[in-house]
Amino acid sequence: MTTAGTPEVTGADTESAVGPRAVAHAAAPHARPRGRRRQVGAFHEGRRPSRASLVGNGALLVVASVLVGVVAYRTRLEVTNIDGISYMSIAEQYAGGHWADAVNGYWSPMASWLMAPVMLLGAGPSTAFAIVNLGASIAVMGIGAWLLLRTTGNGWTAAWSIVATAPLMIANVALQTPDTLVLAWGLVFVWSLLAADRAWHGSVRRIVLAAVVIGFVCALGYFTKAFLVPVFLVVVPVWALVRWFQDRRDARELRSLLLPTVALVAVVVLSAPWVIALSAKFGGVELGSSLTVNVSKKFSDASGSDYDDVRIPSPPNDLAVSPNEDRTPSLYESRVYTAERELPIRLPAGTPVAEPVESSTTTLVGKLTYYVQERLEALPFYFARIGSFAPFALGIGVVFVGAAIAGVVHYRRFVFASIVGIFSGVYLLGYAGIATVDTLGGNARYYLPLFTGSVLIAGALLPTFWRAARRGRRVRQVVAVLACVLLVVASYSQNVNNVRAPFSTLAVRPTGFPAGQVLGGVVHPDEPLVESLRAADVIPSGSKILGTNTRNTVLIAFRLGAQMYGEDGQAYDYQDPAFVALLREAGIQYFLNYTNPRNPQVRDYSAIGPVVGTFPVYQVCSDEKGAPVQSCSVDVIQVTGTGTVN
């Protein structure tokens, strides 16, 4: 077929006129007629979306964004995650100009970097986090729909992705971790690979430019979350390898291999300033400690705790809220006060006691064997955790892989779906490699990109499946429509309504608001002890405090402008002279003892100091993660022999 003003050229004429290399390009899957300009943002498979689909999806995105914004506004006053306190405290240090203190080896900086300018405009820490998460949530819904519009040209598919993804963002916009930013980053990363795919057979200048874009996006991933580093270090070469073998042998060009090479150089160069800042602060080459701290334990079967010594870690700087604000081992261990216990440890009733067991996995083979066994045992829990918020994700992945193996889905026809599949597959295997049984597969928020990845794969293939269904019996169309509706229902039911059946065996609660209540008034923090302490004014701002419930003490320190000392699992005993001496050595001014009022006993704090207040509250009393809410009595003791805050 000829285009107006363009003569038809046969294969023989082409070869005789321009030579064999041009023939290879002409036969390449992405060749297009001369004179036809590619639309900005358009990729391989699709046609140009209609104006009606653009307007319709834009309106739908506005509605979804308003719903997510309502939840962000309602939950803006809450602290929904203890880790979020560290991010917010670091952001305050950036906003206050204390950059040397803010440079952190454990927590990735992107969330704090984005919050700091919002704080400078007058927003509080939790409000700033809500604004950042809202922006990321809108980006997730908008970029996902835009990618589907540009790759399929189908407005209905893009609209379906917005409707399916909105419940996930509603449920997680109040999550005070970088995980919504990770979702947005994943979509931008996919876009960068799509752009690189278009440049694969381009000029050297175009290839280098596409590679620099990938490197820039990867650097953003490094700044967002440490786990993304191994993800993009695997995805980029795997994608380049797949892309290389999609071309016929005579169409492959060595200059295309510049793309992954330059991308690696670019990410190193763009990340260098942050690495230099970390290395200068910690006195050696430092890339970030969170990944190594969390992964190193996966290769050892050492267990139990050493209760011979009592430990009181201190915050990394004078502006930090807690010791958890930087868990880089070299810094954390250097700020720990330690003493040998003089009294036997007294653990809460029912607490399992395990003596320290040295690792028997001393050889490389032993470590690898232990690692594989542990991961295989955790795999069912890992899959169940993914199903708690995306019960369809694994099913879509299995169908996609099967279709790719059978040749039904081919890279050259479904470039977008293939790239998303590579990214999602690497991400899935990456977290499968660190999931554990003791955490029942890990935290669901880590796996959120698998939701968007499966939705994008399904959306990219949906127009093709729909055309196939239309050529068959009407029942195929009904099944296709029901499958799309069922996915949306499952998304809303599980993520917003906290209903697990019939889609999953686990339930996942929406963050920051009661299940199912998207609309309503502002949710005020349920922090009874904080309110009681603030009303009694017994702990001045700037005080150094330690509590037997370290998780709740971190929240108190954040709310009251104090500094929290200590760590969980220590079972601090106010009767132990070694602990009392260590309190004074660390300069702690207030000790908070959490006790169950159902077990009354006379407590003598005279060795520490006077009791300045006793507060009966109904909240989590135990220091254990996931402990239930119960009646609790909290004694606040002023430590004598240390300075007080006026």
DOPALUM-819918 format. One line per 5 residues: number of its first residue (from 1); for each residue z, x, y of C-alpha. Coordinates in nm, 2 decimals. Layout:
<rs>
NUM) Z,X,Y | ...
</rs>
This chain:
<rs>
1) 0.00,0.00,0.00 | -0.08,0.13,0.35 | 0.11,0.09,0.67 | -0.06,-0.01,0.99 | -0.21,0.30,1.15
6) -0.12,0.52,0.84 | -0.40,0.60,0.59 | -0.31,0.59,0.23 | -0.30,0.94,0.07 | -0.34,0.99,-0.30
11) -0.15,1.25,-0.50 | -0.46,1.46,-0.55 | -0.55,1.46,-0.18 | -0.19,1.56,-0.09 | -0.18,1.85,-0.33
16) -0.51,1.99,-0.21 | -0.42,1.95,0.15 | -0.06,2.07,0.17 | 0.02,2.25,-0.14 | 0.27,2.21,-0.43
21) 0.60,2.24,-0.23 | 0.50,1.95,-0.02 | 0.41,1.75,-0.33 | 0.77,1.81,-0.46 | 0.90,1.68,-0.13
26) 0.67,1.38,-0.14 | 0.79,1.30,-0.49 | 1.15,1.34,-0.39 | 1.35,1.02,-0.41 | 1.43,1.01,-0.04
31) 1.09,1.08,0.11 | 0.97,0.83,0.37 | 0.63,0.77,0.54 | 0.55,0.98,0.84 | 0.60,0.81,1.17
36) 0.89,0.60,1.05 | 1.22,0.70,1.20 | 1.54,0.66,1.00 | 1.79,0.43,1.17 | 2.11,0.60,1.29
41) 2.37,0.56,1.01 | 2.12,0.43,0.76 | 2.13,0.58,0.42 | 1.92,0.56,0.10 | 1.94,0.23,-0.08
46) 1.94,-0.04,0.18 | 1.74,-0.22,0.43 | 1.84,-0.25,0.80 | 2.11,-0.52,0.83 | 2.03,-0.82,1.03
51) 2.19,-0.89,1.37 | 2.36,-1.20,1.22 | 2.53,-0.99,0.95 | 2.64,-0.74,1.21 | 2.79,-1.01,1.44
56) 2.94,-1.20,1.15 | 3.11,-0.90,1.00 | 3.23,-0.79,1.35 | 3.39,-1.13,1.40 | 3.55,-1.11,1.05
61) 3.68,-0.76,1.12 | 3.84,-0.89,1.44 | 4.02,-1.17,1.25 | 4.14,-0.93,0.98 | 4.25,-0.68,1.24
66) 4.45,-0.95,1.43 | 4.63,-1.04,1.11 | 4.71,-0.67,1.04 | 4.81,-0.63,1.40 | 5.05,-0.92,1.38
71) 5.23,-0.76,1.08 | 5.24,-0.42,1.26 | 5.39,-0.59,1.57 | 5.65,-0.78,1.37 | 5.76,-0.47,1.17
76) 5.75,-0.22,1.45 | 6.13,-0.19,1.49 | 6.20,-0.11,1.12 | 6.24,0.22,0.94 | 6.06,0.14,0.61
81) 6.07,0.48,0.45 | 6.31,0.77,0.47 | 6.02,1.02,0.47 | 5.90,0.84,0.78 | 6.21,0.96,0.97
86) 6.09,1.32,0.93 | 5.74,1.24,1.05 | 5.88,1.05,1.36 | 6.13,1.33,1.44 | 5.86,1.59,1.42
91) 5.64,1.38,1.65 | 5.93,1.36,1.90 | 5.95,1.73,1.90 | 5.57,1.76,1.97 | 5.60,1.50,2.25
96) 5.90,1.69,2.40 | 5.70,2.01,2.41 | 5.91,2.18,2.13 | 5.61,2.30,1.94 | 5.77,2.60,1.77
101) 6.03,2.37,1.61 | 5.77,2.10,1.53 | 5.55,2.33,1.33 | 5.64,2.23,0.98 | 5.56,2.38,0.64
106) 5.64,2.08,0.43 | 5.52,1.76,0.60 | 5.15,1.75,0.70 | 5.11,1.73,1.07 | 4.84,1.47,1.13
111) 5.06,1.16,1.14 | 5.30,1.33,1.39 | 5.01,1.46,1.60 | 4.88,1.11,1.64 | 5.22,0.96,1.72
116) 5.31,1.22,1.98 | 5.06,1.10,2.25 | 5.17,0.74,2.19 | 5.53,0.84,2.24 | 5.44,1.01,2.57
121) 5.30,0.68,2.68 | 5.65,0.53,2.64 | 5.65,0.39,2.28 | 5.94,0.44,2.05 | 5.91,0.64,1.73
126) 5.87,0.34,1.49 | 5.64,0.16,1.74 | 5.42,0.47,1.76 | 5.40,0.49,1.39 | 5.30,0.12,1.38
131) 5.02,0.18,1.63 | 4.89,0.48,1.43 | 4.89,0.28,1.11 | 4.72,-0.02,1.28 | 4.44,0.20,1.40
136) 4.40,0.35,1.05 | 4.40,0.01,0.89 | 4.13,-0.12,1.12 | 3.93,0.19,1.05 | 3.96,0.14,0.68
141) 3.83,-0.22,0.69 | 3.56,-0.13,0.96 | 3.43,0.19,0.80 | 3.42,0.04,0.46 | 3.22,-0.26,0.58
146) 2.99,-0.04,0.79 | 2.91,0.19,0.49 | 2.82,-0.11,0.28 | 2.61,-0.26,0.56 | 2.42,0.06,0.60
151) 2.37,0.13,0.23 | 2.29,-0.22,0.11 | 2.18,-0.40,0.42 | 2.37,-0.70,0.28 | 2.61,-0.87,0.52
156) 2.78,-1.08,0.25 | 2.88,-0.77,0.06 | 3.03,-0.61,0.37 | 3.22,-0.93,0.45 | 3.35,-0.94,0.09
161) 3.49,-0.59,0.13 | 3.67,-0.68,0.45 | 3.83,-0.99,0.29 | 3.93,-0.79,-0.02 | 4.07,-0.50,0.17
166) 4.26,-0.69,0.44 | 4.56,-0.79,0.21 | 4.61,-0.42,0.12 | 4.63,-0.32,0.48 | 4.85,-0.62,0.57
171) 5.09,-0.51,0.29 | 5.09,-0.14,0.40 | 5.05,-0.13,0.77 | 5.42,-0.09,0.81 | 5.44,0.20,0.56
176) 5.58,0.50,0.75 | 5.39,0.76,0.56 | 5.04,0.91,0.60 | 4.89,0.70,0.32 | 4.70,0.46,0.55
181) 4.56,0.77,0.72 | 4.46,0.90,0.37 | 4.27,0.58,0.31 | 4.08,0.62,0.64 | 4.01,0.98,0.57
186) 3.87,0.91,0.23 | 3.60,0.68,0.38 | 3.51,0.94,0.65 | 3.48,1.20,0.37 | 3.24,0.98,0.18
191) 3.04,0.93,0.49 | 3.02,1.31,0.54 | 2.89,1.35,0.19 | 2.63,1.08,0.25 | 2.51,1.26,0.56
196) 2.50,1.58,0.36 | 2.29,1.41,0.10 | 2.03,1.32,0.36 | 2.03,1.69,0.48 | 1.99,1.83,0.13
201) 1.62,1.91,0.17 | 1.63,1.95,0.55 | 1.59,2.25,0.76 | 1.85,2.53,0.75 | 1.98,2.41,1.09
206) 2.03,2.06,0.96 | 2.20,2.18,0.64 | 2.44,2.40,0.83 | 2.52,2.12,1.07 | 2.59,1.88,0.78
211) 2.81,2.15,0.61 | 3.01,2.20,0.93 | 3.07,1.82,0.95 | 3.20,1.83,0.59 | 3.42,2.13,0.67
216) 3.56,1.95,0.98 | 3.64,1.64,0.77 | 3.80,1.85,0.50 | 4.02,2.02,0.76 | 4.13,1.68,0.88
221) 4.22,1.60,0.52 | 4.43,1.92,0.50 | 4.61,1.82,0.82 | 4.67,1.46,0.68 | 4.81,1.53,0.34
226) 4.84,1.84,0.12 | 4.72,1.66,-0.19 | 4.38,1.61,-0.03 | 4.31,1.99,-0.04 | 4.25,2.01,-0.42
231) 4.07,1.68,-0.40 | 3.80,1.80,-0.15 | 3.79,2.15,-0.31 | 3.68,1.98,-0.63 | 3.47,1.69,-0.50
236) 3.24,1.90,-0.28 | 3.12,2.14,-0.55 | 3.10,1.87,-0.81 | 2.89,1.66,-0.58 | 2.67,1.96,-0.49
241) 2.62,2.03,-0.86 | 2.53,1.67,-0.93 | 2.29,1.66,-0.63 | 2.12,1.99,-0.74 | 2.04,1.85,-1.09
246) 1.90,1.52,-0.95 | 1.60,1.70,-0.82 | 1.32,1.81,-1.05 | 1.31,2.18,-1.12 | 1.02,2.24,-0.89
251) 1.19,2.05,-0.60 | 1.51,2.25,-0.60 | 1.55,2.48,-0.30 | 1.80,2.76,-0.28 | 1.88,2.68,0.09
256) 2.04,2.36,-0.02 | 2.32,2.57,-0.17 | 2.41,2.67,0.18 | 2.57,2.33,0.22 | 2.88,2.37,-0.01
261) 2.91,2.74,0.09 | 2.90,2.68,0.46 | 3.13,2.38,0.42 | 3.39,2.60,0.25 | 3.36,2.86,0.53
266) 3.39,2.58,0.79 | 3.71,2.43,0.65 | 3.87,2.78,0.63 | 3.78,2.86,0.99 | 3.88,2.52,1.13
271) 4.21,2.53,0.94 | 4.29,2.88,1.04 | 4.48,2.81,1.36 | 4.73,2.59,1.17 | 4.76,2.84,0.89
276) 4.82,3.11,1.15 | 5.09,2.90,1.31 | 5.27,2.84,0.98 | 5.24,3.20,0.88 | 5.38,3.33,1.21
281) 5.68,3.09,1.18 | 5.76,3.17,0.81 | 5.68,3.54,0.82 | 5.41,3.55,0.56 | 5.09,3.38,0.46
286) 5.18,3.01,0.44 | 4.94,2.72,0.37 | 5.20,2.45,0.33 | 5.47,2.40,0.08 | 5.47,2.03,-0.02
291) 5.21,2.07,-0.29 | 5.36,2.37,-0.46 | 5.72,2.23,-0.43 | 5.62,1.90,-0.61 | 5.37,2.05,-0.86
296) 5.57,2.35,-0.98 | 5.82,2.13,-1.16 | 5.55,1.98,-1.38 | 5.52,2.29,-1.59 | 5.88,2.34,-1.68
301) 6.12,2.15,-1.91 | 6.43,2.28,-1.73 | 6.67,1.99,-1.68 | 7.02,1.91,-1.57 | 7.21,2.02,-1.26
306) 7.44,2.31,-1.18 | 7.76,2.15,-1.07 | 7.96,2.48,-1.04 | 7.87,2.51,-0.67 | 7.88,2.27,-0.39
311) 7.58,2.29,-0.15 | 7.55,2.17,0.21 | 7.19,2.22,0.35 | 7.16,2.21,0.73 | 6.86,2.09,0.94
316) 6.58,2.34,1.01 | 6.64,2.34,1.39 | 6.86,2.18,1.65 | 6.63,1.89,1.71 | 6.57,1.80,1.34
321) 6.74,1.49,1.20 | 6.80,1.62,0.85 | 6.75,1.91,0.61 | 6.46,1.72,0.45 | 6.26,1.77,0.77
326) 6.13,2.10,0.63 | 6.17,2.16,0.26 | 5.98,2.49,0.25 | 6.19,2.69,0.00 | 6.22,3.00,0.21
331) 6.35,2.81,0.51 | 6.55,2.54,0.33 | 6.75,2.78,0.11 | 6.82,3.01,0.40 | 7.01,2.72,0.57
336) 7.23,2.62,0.28 | 7.61,2.66,0.29 | 7.74,2.72,-0.06 | 8.08,2.75,-0.22 | 8.22,2.74,-0.57
341) 8.40,2.42,-0.66 | 8.77,2.44,-0.71 | 8.80,2.10,-0.87 | 8.59,1.95,-1.15 | 8.31,1.74,-1.02
346) 8.37,1.36,-1.01 | 8.05,1.17,-1.06 | 8.03,0.79,-1.01 | 8.10,0.58,-1.32 | 7.79,0.55,-1.54
351) 7.62,0.86,-1.40 | 7.46,1.06,-1.69 | 7.58,1.42,-1.70 | 7.35,1.68,-1.83 | 7.43,2.04,-1.85
356) 7.17,2.28,-1.70 | 6.90,2.36,-1.96 | 6.69,2.66,-1.91 | 6.32,2.62,-1.96 | 6.19,2.70,-2.31
361) 5.83,2.70,-2.18 | 5.83,3.06,-2.09 | 5.48,3.14,-2.20 | 5.16,3.02,-2.05 | 5.06,2.84,-2.36
366) 5.40,2.67,-2.37 | 5.38,2.57,-2.01 | 5.04,2.42,-2.06 | 5.14,2.24,-2.38 | 5.44,2.09,-2.21
371) 5.23,1.99,-1.91 | 4.97,1.81,-2.12 | 5.23,1.63,-2.33 | 5.42,1.51,-2.03 | 5.10,1.38,-1.86
376) 4.98,1.19,-2.16 | 5.32,1.02,-2.19 | 5.30,0.92,-1.82 | 4.95,0.79,-1.84 | 5.03,0.43,-1.94
381) 5.28,0.41,-1.66 | 5.03,0.56,-1.42 | 4.77,0.30,-1.50 | 5.02,0.02,-1.48 | 5.12,0.15,-1.13
386) 4.76,0.14,-1.02 | 4.73,-0.22,-1.16 | 5.03,-0.33,-0.96 | 4.81,-0.34,-0.64 | 4.45,-0.31,-0.77
391) 4.43,-0.46,-1.12 | 4.05,-0.45,-1.11 | 4.02,-0.08,-1.01 | 4.02,0.07,-1.36 | 3.79,-0.20,-1.49
396) 3.54,-0.14,-1.22 | 3.56,0.23,-1.29 | 3.51,0.19,-1.66 | 3.20,-0.03,-1.60 | 3.06,0.21,-1.35
401) 3.10,0.52,-1.58 | 2.95,0.33,-1.87 | 2.66,0.22,-1.66 | 2.60,0.57,-1.53 | 2.61,0.71,-1.89
406) 2.37,0.45,-2.01 | 2.13,0.53,-1.72 | 2.16,0.18,-1.56 | 2.32,0.34,-1.25 | 2.14,0.65,-1.14
411) 2.23,0.88,-0.86 | 1.89,0.87,-0.69 | 1.90,0.49,-0.67 | 2.27,0.44,-0.60 | 2.36,0.74,-0.39
416) 2.65,0.57,-0.21 | 2.81,0.43,-0.53 | 2.77,0.77,-0.70 | 2.94,0.96,-0.43 | 3.23,0.71,-0.41
421) 3.25,0.73,-0.79 | 3.28,1.11,-0.78 | 3.55,1.10,-0.51 | 3.75,0.82,-0.68 | 3.72,0.99,-1.02
426) 3.85,1.32,-0.89 | 4.13,1.14,-0.70 | 4.23,0.95,-1.02 | 4.24,1.26,-1.24 | 4.42,1.45,-0.97
431) 4.72,1.22,-0.95 | 4.71,1.17,-1.33 | 4.78,1.54,-1.34 | 5.11,1.50,-1.17 | 5.23,1.16,-1.27
436) 5.57,1.15,-1.45 | 5.75,0.92,-1.69 | 6.08,0.94,-1.50 | 5.92,0.79,-1.19 | 5.73,0.53,-1.40
441) 5.40,0.67,-1.30 | 5.48,0.75,-0.94 | 5.47,0.56,-0.61 | 5.19,0.31,-0.58 | 5.12,0.41,-0.22
446) 4.98,0.74,-0.34 | 4.70,0.57,-0.52 | 4.57,0.33,-0.25 | 4.23,0.51,-0.22 | 4.15,0.39,-0.57
451) 4.16,0.03,-0.43 | 3.90,0.10,-0.16 | 3.70,0.32,-0.39 | 3.66,0.05,-0.65 | 3.58,-0.22,-0.39
456) 3.31,0.01,-0.24 | 3.16,0.08,-0.58 | 3.15,-0.29,-0.67 | 3.01,-0.38,-0.32 | 2.73,-0.12,-0.35
461) 2.62,-0.25,-0.69 | 2.68,-0.62,-0.61 | 2.33,-0.69,-0.46 | 2.16,-0.54,-0.76 | 2.37,-0.74,-1.00
466) 2.32,-1.05,-0.80 | 1.94,-1.01,-0.82 | 1.97,-0.97,-1.19 | 2.19,-1.28,-1.22 | 1.94,-1.49,-1.02
471) 1.67,-1.40,-1.27 | 1.88,-1.54,-1.55 | 2.07,-1.86,-1.61 | 2.28,-2.02,-1.34 | 2.60,-1.93,-1.54
476) 2.54,-1.57,-1.45 | 2.55,-1.65,-1.08 | 2.87,-1.85,-1.13 | 3.04,-1.57,-1.32 | 2.94,-1.32,-1.04
481) 3.08,-1.54,-0.77 | 3.40,-1.61,-0.96 | 3.45,-1.24,-1.02 | 3.43,-1.17,-0.65 | 3.66,-1.45,-0.57
486) 3.91,-1.34,-0.84 | 3.92,-0.99,-0.69 | 4.01,-1.13,-0.35 | 4.27,-1.36,-0.50 | 4.43,-1.08,-0.70
491) 4.44,-0.86,-0.39 | 4.62,-1.12,-0.18 | 4.84,-1.24,-0.46 | 4.97,-0.90,-0.56 | 4.98,-0.71,-0.23
496) 5.10,-0.99,0.01 | 5.27,-1.25,-0.22 | 5.44,-1.00,-0.45 | 5.31,-1.19,-0.76 | 5.23,-0.98,-1.06
501) 5.11,-1.24,-1.32 | 4.85,-1.28,-1.44 | 4.69,-0.97,-1.30 | 4.95,-0.70,-1.36 | 5.27,-0.62,-1.54
506) 5.42,-0.47,-1.23 | 5.48,-0.62,-0.89 | 5.45,-0.43,-0.55 | 5.63,-0.56,-0.25 | 5.47,-0.58,0.09
511) 5.62,-0.33,0.33 | 5.85,-0.45,0.61 | 5.82,-0.83,0.58 | 5.92,-1.10,0.32 | 5.65,-1.16,0.06
516) 5.39,-1.41,0.17 | 5.51,-1.44,0.53 | 5.23,-1.27,0.72 | 5.30,-1.48,1.04 | 5.63,-1.52,1.21
521) 5.88,-1.36,1.45 | 5.98,-1.00,1.48 | 6.16,-0.86,1.18 | 6.48,-0.70,1.30 | 6.61,-0.41,1.10
526) 6.88,-0.50,0.84 | 7.10,-0.20,0.90 | 7.46,-0.33,0.89 | 7.64,0.01,0.90 | 7.42,0.14,1.19
531) 7.51,-0.17,1.38 | 7.88,-0.14,1.31 | 7.89,0.23,1.40 | 7.70,0.17,1.72 | 7.93,-0.12,1.82
536) 8.24,0.09,1.75 | 8.09,0.40,1.92 | 8.28,0.63,1.69 | 7.99,0.88,1.63 | 7.86,1.02,1.96
541) 7.50,1.12,2.00 | 7.44,1.48,1.90 | 7.71,1.48,1.63 | 7.67,1.67,1.30 | 7.75,1.43,1.02
546) 7.76,1.44,0.64 | 7.79,1.14,0.40 | 7.82,1.08,0.03 | 7.52,0.85,0.05 | 7.27,1.10,0.19
551) 6.98,0.85,0.22 | 7.17,0.61,0.43 | 7.32,0.89,0.63 | 6.97,1.01,0.73 | 6.91,0.66,0.88
556) 7.24,0.67,1.07 | 7.16,1.01,1.21 | 6.81,0.89,1.32 | 6.94,0.58,1.48 | 7.24,0.73,1.66
561) 7.08,1.06,1.77 | 7.29,1.27,1.53 | 7.21,1.54,1.28 | 7.26,1.49,0.91 | 7.37,1.76,0.68
566) 7.38,1.77,0.30 | 7.16,1.66,0.01 | 7.17,1.40,-0.27 | 7.32,1.47,-0.61 | 7.61,1.67,-0.49
571) 7.89,1.42,-0.53 | 8.08,1.55,-0.24 | 8.46,1.54,-0.31 | 8.69,1.52,-0.01 | 8.98,1.64,-0.23
576) 8.81,1.97,-0.32 | 8.94,2.25,-0.09 | 8.61,2.43,-0.13 | 8.42,2.14,0.01 | 8.66,2.09,0.29
581) 8.63,2.45,0.39 | 8.25,2.43,0.37 | 8.25,2.13,0.61 | 8.42,2.34,0.88 | 8.20,2.64,0.81
586) 7.89,2.43,0.86 | 8.03,2.29,1.18 | 8.02,1.93,1.06 | 8.21,1.69,1.29 | 8.21,1.36,1.10
591) 8.23,1.29,0.72 | 8.13,0.95,0.59 | 8.27,0.85,0.25 | 8.10,0.55,0.08 | 8.31,0.37,-0.17
596) 8.31,0.05,-0.37 | 8.58,-0.18,-0.24 | 8.62,-0.34,-0.58 | 8.78,-0.01,-0.69 | 9.06,0.02,-0.43
601) 9.26,0.34,-0.42 | 9.46,0.53,-0.17 | 9.25,0.80,-0.02 | 9.41,1.09,0.15 | 9.17,1.25,0.40
606) 9.44,1.46,0.58 | 9.29,1.79,0.47 | 8.97,1.69,0.66 | 9.10,1.50,0.96 | 9.19,1.15,1.09
611) 9.00,0.84,0.99 | 8.84,0.70,1.31 | 8.70,0.39,1.14 | 8.65,0.19,0.82 | 8.35,-0.04,0.80
616) 8.30,-0.30,0.52 | 7.93,-0.36,0.48 | 7.69,-0.52,0.23 | 7.42,-0.26,0.16 | 7.32,0.01,-0.08
621) 7.64,0.21,-0.14 | 7.53,0.46,-0.42 | 7.35,0.78,-0.35 | 7.10,0.72,-0.63 | 6.74,0.62,-0.56
626) 6.67,0.25,-0.62 | 7.04,0.16,-0.63 | 7.12,-0.21,-0.57 | 7.26,-0.37,-0.25 | 7.63,-0.44,-0.30
631) 7.97,-0.45,-0.11 | 8.05,-0.12,0.03 | 8.33,0.03,0.23 | 8.26,0.33,0.45 | 8.53,0.56,0.59
636) 8.44,0.77,0.89 | 8.66,1.08,0.91 | 8.66,1.32,1.21 | 8.66,1.68,1.08 | 8.93,1.88,1.26
641) 8.88,2.24,1.33 | 8.52,2.20,1.45 | 8.38,2.12,1.79 | 8.35,1.76,1.90 | 8.07,1.60,2.10
646) 8.17,1.44,2.42
</rs>
